[in-house]
């Protein structure tokens, strides 16, 4: 299969906000180029991207997965839906046995919850010891297997063929989000799925020092004679122009998805659909930390997308020296990219095999216009990238 990489770069200006907090509640930060920068962790934006698939109906629920410790409860619901004669308690037991047989992971009630149940509390449901990521089709397949062996599930799974079927179900027909972001099964490394996407920590292109907002809240029931606040506190925040970057290995994505999510469609269709959904979700999504407090709903000011056959290239080095200027940081960041991108592509890129697109907003981004084919709408960019990916996949090796 052809090696195909998709680089997605974005400049996004965010007003006072706290997108991603550290353990003290302050916005995360990093030192780069010798100065403190605002930072949004890769995990925060991966989570935002993954949840955006479903929130905006970019992908059908059958093409998505669920990542949870409560995997037995999720599977039990599917079991009872298939066979209403199986009650909830039996379904949970079946689910725990099937998941354990399929993945090798121990599924049992957490000790704390089990102890509470002994003291008269509600019986605790079995859980995985860590977040387990399974696709909708994998869960459906395991549910059907559980119903088939419901009469004596332990004996059923002792049969080598049945256990092999369970393991095959859990390790094939991956969802788009598993194929993109990977899966780690701590108790069984052969169930791991290598991620097709790498997401960098977003960092500000300039120096950022966190600020603190002192706030008060008034008790609505206070009378005129009662002065003072009902609550006081502080919340940390910053504002920044962020450089965001993600690299997608299209050939790894195709491998993870296998032959296709739907039997009647061509091999390239699910890969194209996944790529388009990822590009749109990565660019439009936003981590929701303190979103109700700050209402910091922004979108990227400028986007550069590169489709390569060589290797991924981040442009973060353009901002190793922090951007400064009296006219804001976006224009300075655009100037840096306009100079850096041609230089690094000329030195390390392959102009003949690399396709480039630019999506931009406003006059401050005009210098980027020559760096690729201009898309006037995000939908146009997404469609163009998806079509190019499908064409590259169809080329002979």
N, C-alpha and C positions, 0 to 999 in steps of 0.2 A: 504494500500500500504506500502511496505517496506520503512523504512527510509534509504536513501542512500546519502552519502556526498562524494564529490570529492574535495580533496585539491591539488592545483597546486602551487609548490614552485619553484622559479628560482633565480639563481645568474647570474647577467648580468653586465659586465664591459662596461662602456661608456666613451669614450675619451672626450676631451674638447667639451662641448655642452651646449645648453640651451633648454632642452626638454619641459619645462613647466614653464612659466614666472609668476611672481607675478605682482602686480599693478605698480611696479617701473620698470619692464622689467628685473629684476634679476631672476635667477633660484630660484624656490621655495625651501624652507629649513624648517627644523624642529629640535627641540632639543630633543634628545633621549639619555638616559644614561648620561645626563649632558653635552653633547657636541653637537655642530651644525652638522647636517647631510644634505646631498643633499636629496631632496624629489621630487617625481613626483606624482601628485595628482591622486586619484582613478578615478576621472572624466576624466582626460586626457587619461588614459590607457583604460578606458571603451569606450570612443569615438574612439580611435585607433582600438580597438578590433572589435567594431561594424562596422566601415567602411571597415575593412579588409575583412569581409564576402563577400561583393560585389566586392571589388577591385580584389580579387584573385579568384572570382567565386566559393567560397566554398559552397555557397547556391544559389539556384535558386531565381531570383527576386520575384517570387510568395511567397516565404517563408520569405520575409523581409518586413519591414515597413518603414514609413517615419515619421520623427519627425519635425514639422514645425508649425510656426504661419500661414503660407500661405496655410493652409489646404483647404480653399475654392477654391483656384486656382488649387490645385492638384486634387480635386474632380471634378471641372468644366471641366478639360481636359478629364477626364474619361467619363463625361456625354456627351460631344460633340463627343467623339469617338464612343459612343453607338448610338447616334442619331445626325447626322450631321445637321439636320434641326434646331436644337437648337443653336442659336448663342452664342457668348462668354459672352455677358452681361447677357442674360437670364440664361445661365448655372451657372454663378457666383451667381445669386440670388437663383436659385434652390439649389446649393451647400450649401449656407449659411443657408437656411431654414432647409435643411435636417440634417446638422451637429448640428444645434441648437436643433432641435427636438430629435435627437438621443442621444445627450450627455448633454443637458441642458446648454451648454456653449454659451455665447453670441458671435456672429460672426458679426462684423461690421468694417467699415473702421476706422483706427486709426484717432483720432481727428486732429493730425498734418497734416496727408495726406489729410484728408477731407477738412480742411481749405485751403490747398494749391490748391485743385481742384476748390474751390469756386473762387479763384483768377485767374482762367483761366488755371490752370494746368490740367494734365490728371486725369480723374476720378479714385479715389483710389479703389482698390479691398478690399473686406471685409476680415478681419483676426481674428484669435483667440487672446485673450489677453495674452496667454502663449503658449509654445510649446505643440502641441498636437501630440500624437503618435498613428498612426493607421496603421494596416497591409494592405498589397496589397489586400487581399481578403475582408477585411472590406470596403475598398474604392470601390472595384468593386461592392459589394453588395449594398452600399449606392447609387452608381451611377445608378444601375438598378432600385432602389426604386424611385430615383428622376425622372427618365424618365417615370416611370409608373404613377407618380402623377403630371407630368409636366403641365397639363392643369390648375390645381389650387392647387398648392402645400400646401398652408396654410390650405385650407379646407381638403385636403387629409390627412394631419398630425393631424388634429383634431380628426379623427377617431381613437378610442382607439386601434383597432387591428393594424392599419398601424403604429401608433406611437410605439406600442410594438414591431413590426417587426424591425423598425429602431433601437430601443435600443438593441434588440437582435443581430442584425448584427454588431453593434459597440462593442459588448462585448463578441463575440465568434470568433472562428477561429483566434486566435492570431498568429502573426508571431513569428519566432524564436527569434528575437531580443527583442520583447516585452516580451515574455515568460522568457527570460534570465534576462533582465535588468529592467523589471517592467514598470509600467505606472502610473502616477498620473494625475487625472483629478480634478482640484481644485474645480470646481463647482458641481461635482457629485462624491462623494467618492465611491459610489458603482461601478463605472467604473474603480477604481484603480486595478492594477495588482501587486501583491507582487513579487518583484524580486527574481529570483532563484539564482542569483549570487551576492556574496559580493566580492569586490575588495579592497584590502588594499592599502594605500598610499605606494608606493615604497620608501624605504629609503636606504641610503648608510650604509654599515656595518662598516664604519670608519668615523672619523672626516673629515669634508669638509669645507673649507673656499672659498667663491666665489672669482673669479679673474675678472679683467676687461681688455679688449683688446682695445687699442687705434688704430683707423684705419684712413686712408686717401684714397681719390679717386681722380684721376687725370682727368682733363677735356681733352677729346681727341682732342679738337679743339684749345688747347693752343699752342702758338708758343714758340720757345726757349727763347724768351725775356720775356715770362710770367711765372713767378715762382709761387710756392705755389700750394696748393691742391684745387680742385673744391668742395670738401666736406670733413669734418672731423667729427668723432664721436667716441663713445665708445659702446661696447657691453659686457655685463657680461656673464660669463660662469663658469663651474666647470667640473670636471671629477670624476668618482666614480665607485665603484662596488656596485650595487644595490641588495637588497633582495626584491623580488617581490612575492606576495601571492594572491591567489584567492580561494574562497570556493564556490562550486556549490552544491546546494541542488537538487539532481536529482529527488527526489519525488515531489518537488515543481514545477520543470520544467515540469514533466509529467502532473501534474494537470493543469498548465497554458496552455499547448498545447492541452489538451483535448483528444479526441479520436484519433486524428491524422490529419496531414495536407493533406494526400491523402487517399481517401476512400479505395483504393484497397490494401493498405499495412498494415502489422501487427501493433499492438499498440506500440510496442517498437521501430519501425523503425524511426519515426520522432524524438524521444528522443535521440536515438543513433546518428542520423545525427547532431542534435543540439549540443550534447556533443562533438563530434569529431570536429565540426567546431569551437566550443569555445576554446577547448584546443589548436588547431593549431593557431587560430587567436591570442589568448592571448600571446602565446609564440613567434610568429613571428612578431607581430605588433609592431610599434614604434610611439610614439607621434611625430608630425612633426615640433614642435617648432624650428625655426632657422636651419632647416635641410639643407637648401641651403648654409648657412654660414659655418656650421661645418662638414657636410657630415658624421655624426656620426652613420653610419649604422652598428650596431652590433646585435648579437643574443645571447641568454643565453649560458653561459659556462657550466652550470649544471642545471638539472631539476629533481625534485622529485615529483612524483604523488602518492597520496594515495586515495584508494577507501574504505570508512568506512561505518559502520552502527551505529556508536556511535554519535560523534559530531565533527565539524571541529576543527583542531588544527593548529595554526600558529607557526612557529619556530622563530619568530622575537626575542624572548627573548634570543636566542643564541648570539645576537649582542648587548645586552643592554650595555655590556662593549665593547667599540669600538675596532675593530681590528687594530693592529699596526704591523709593520714589514718592514724589509728592502727589502724583495723579492716580494713586491706588496701585494695587499689585497685579491686577489682571493684565494691564497693558505691558508691564515689565516682563511678566511670565510669557506672554505671547512673543515678545521680542526675543527672549531667550530661545524659545522653541524654533522660531523662524530661522535663527542662526544655527542652532545645534543640530536639528533634524537633518538638513542637507549634508552637514559635515559627517555625522556618524553614519548616515546611509551610504555616502560616497566611500567611506573608509571600510565599513564592515558589511554593508548590505549587498543585495543582488538586484539591481534596478530592473533587469530583464524579467525576472520571475516574481517581483513584488508588486502587488496592487495596493493602491492607497486611496482613501476617502477622507474628506474633511466635512464636518458639520459645525457651523459656528453661528454665534448670535452677536449682533451689534458691531459698530465701527472699530472697537478696540481689538477685534480679532482679525481684522482685514489681512494682516501680514501672513496669516496661515493659509490663505486662499490658494496659494500656488503649491501647496504641499500634497495635493491629491485631487481627485475628482470631487467637486463640490456637490453635496447633497443638501437640498433645501428644507427637507423635513426628516425627522427621525425615521419615519416609516419608509422613506425612500432609501435611506442608508441601510436599514435593516434588510430590506428586500434585495438591494444590490449585493450586500455581503453574503446573504444566503445563497443567491444565484451563483456567485463566484465560487463559493465553497462546493456547491453541488457539481459545478463544471470541473473543478480541480479533482474531486473524488472520482469522477468518471474517466479521467485521463488514464491511459495505460501507464503502468509503473516503468 
